[in-house]
Amino acid sequence: HSKPKGGEIPSTNAFFAVPPPRKKRGGFDEDGEDWIKVNAGASGYFRVNYPQHLWRRLSHAAAQADKLSDVDVANLVDDAWALTFDGRLSRVVLSLARALGL
Protein backbone atom coordinates (compact mmCIF):
# COMPACT_ATOMS: atom_id res chain seq x y z
CA HIS A 1 0.00 0.00 0.00
CA SER A 2 1.17 3.52 -0.72
CA LYS A 3 1.57 6.19 1.93
CA PRO A 4 0.34 9.72 1.25
CA LYS A 5 2.71 12.68 1.29
CA GLY A 6 3.58 14.43 4.54
CA GLY A 7 3.45 11.33 6.72
CA GLU A 8 -0.34 11.44 7.04
CA ILE A 9 -2.11 8.10 7.17
CA PRO A 10 -5.39 7.83 5.25
CA SER A 11 -8.49 7.27 7.36
CA THR A 12 -9.43 4.31 5.16
CA ASN A 13 -6.69 2.38 6.98
CA ALA A 14 -8.34 3.15 10.36
CA PHE A 15 -5.31 5.15 11.47
CA PHE A 16 -5.24 8.72 12.69
CA ALA A 17 -2.02 10.71 12.45
CA VAL A 18 -1.37 13.72 14.64
CA PRO A 19 0.30 16.16 12.25
CA PRO A 20 3.85 17.31 13.01
CA PRO A 21 4.30 20.83 14.38
CA ARG A 22 4.60 23.66 11.88
CA LYS A 23 5.98 26.35 14.21
CA LYS A 24 8.11 26.02 17.31
CA ARG A 25 6.28 28.04 19.95
CA GLY A 26 6.03 25.61 22.85
CA GLY A 27 2.97 23.67 23.90
CA PHE A 28 2.60 20.58 21.71
CA ASP A 29 5.49 21.61 19.47
CA GLU A 30 8.95 20.10 19.73
CA ASP A 31 10.18 22.74 22.18
CA GLY A 32 7.10 22.57 24.39
CA GLU A 33 6.22 20.26 27.26
CA ASP A 34 2.53 19.56 26.68
CA TRP A 35 1.14 16.27 25.42
CA ILE A 36 -2.22 15.03 24.23
CA LYS A 37 -3.67 11.50 24.24
CA VAL A 38 -6.02 11.00 21.31
CA ASN A 39 -8.72 8.33 21.65
CA ALA A 40 -8.99 8.68 25.43
CA GLY A 41 -10.36 5.54 27.00
CA ALA A 42 -9.67 3.65 23.76
CA SER A 43 -13.28 4.28 22.75
CA GLY A 44 -12.62 4.63 19.00
CA TYR A 45 -11.83 1.92 16.49
CA PHE A 46 -8.67 3.48 15.08
CA ARG A 47 -4.94 3.72 15.70
CA VAL A 48 -3.17 6.97 16.53
CA ASN A 49 0.32 7.88 15.36
CA TYR A 50 1.98 10.85 17.02
CA PRO A 51 5.06 12.86 16.03
CA GLN A 52 8.20 11.45 17.71
CA HIS A 53 8.37 14.22 20.32
CA LEU A 54 4.79 13.47 21.45
CA TRP A 55 5.53 9.74 21.64
CA ARG A 56 8.44 10.60 23.98
CA ARG A 57 6.21 12.74 26.20
CA LEU A 58 3.47 10.12 26.24
CA SER A 59 6.01 7.44 27.22
CA HIS A 60 7.08 9.62 30.12
CA ALA A 61 3.45 10.29 31.11
CA ALA A 62 2.64 6.57 30.91
CA ALA A 63 5.33 5.85 33.50
CA GLN A 64 3.68 8.21 36.01
CA ALA A 65 0.78 6.63 37.87
CA ASP A 66 -1.42 9.72 37.96
CA LYS A 67 -1.11 10.90 34.33
CA LEU A 68 -2.87 8.24 32.20
CA SER A 69 -5.38 5.52 32.97
CA ASP A 70 -4.39 1.87 32.63
CA VAL A 71 -6.66 1.63 29.58
CA ASP A 72 -4.88 4.58 27.93
CA VAL A 73 -1.43 3.14 28.67
CA ALA A 74 -2.49 -0.23 27.20
CA ASN A 75 -3.93 1.63 24.19
CA LEU A 76 -0.62 3.46 23.64
CA VAL A 77 1.31 0.19 23.75
CA ASP A 78 -1.20 -1.45 21.41
CA ASP A 79 -1.07 1.46 18.93
CA ALA A 80 2.74 1.58 19.04
CA TRP A 81 2.97 -2.18 18.46
CA ALA A 82 0.48 -2.13 15.56
CA LEU A 83 2.17 0.88 13.93
CA THR A 84 5.59 -0.76 14.33
CA PHE A 85 4.33 -4.06 12.91
CA ASP A 86 2.89 -2.12 9.95
CA GLY A 87 6.25 -0.39 9.34
CA ARG A 88 5.00 3.10 10.23
CA LEU A 89 6.91 3.48 13.49
CA SER A 90 10.18 2.32 15.03
CA ARG A 91 11.67 2.10 18.53
CA VAL A 92 8.61 3.59 20.28
CA VAL A 93 7.49 0.21 21.62
CA LEU A 94 10.92 -0.25 23.24
CA SER A 95 10.82 3.28 24.70
CA LEU A 96 7.37 2.62 26.16
CA ALA A 97 8.50 -0.73 27.58
CA ARG A 98 11.54 0.89 29.22
CA ALA A 99 9.46 3.74 30.63
CA LEU A 100 7.00 1.24 32.09
CA GLY A 101 9.79 -0.92 33.51
CA LEU A 102 9.00 -3.93 31.32
VENJOCOR-V898301 format. One record per backbone hydrogen bond with DSSP energy under -0.5 kcal/mol. CO is the residue of the C=O (numbers start at 1). NH is the residue of the N-H. Records with the same first field share a line. If there is no record, write none. Layout:
CO: NH + NH
//
This chain:
4: 7
5: 8
8: 4
10: 13 + 15
11: 14
14: 47
16: 18 + 49
17: 19
23: 25
26: 25 + 29
27: 34
29: 32
36: 38
39: 42
40: 43
44: 46
47: 16
49: 18
51: 54 + 55
52: 56
53: 57
54: 58
55: 59
56: 60
57: 61
58: 62
59: 63
61: 64
63: 65
64: 67 + 68
69: 73
70: 74
71: 75
72: 76
73: 77
74: 78
75: 79
76: 80
77: 81
78: 82
79: 83
80: 84
81: 85
82: 86
83: 88 + 89
84: 87
91: 95
92: 96
93: 97
94: 98
95: 99
96: 100
97: 102
98: 101
//
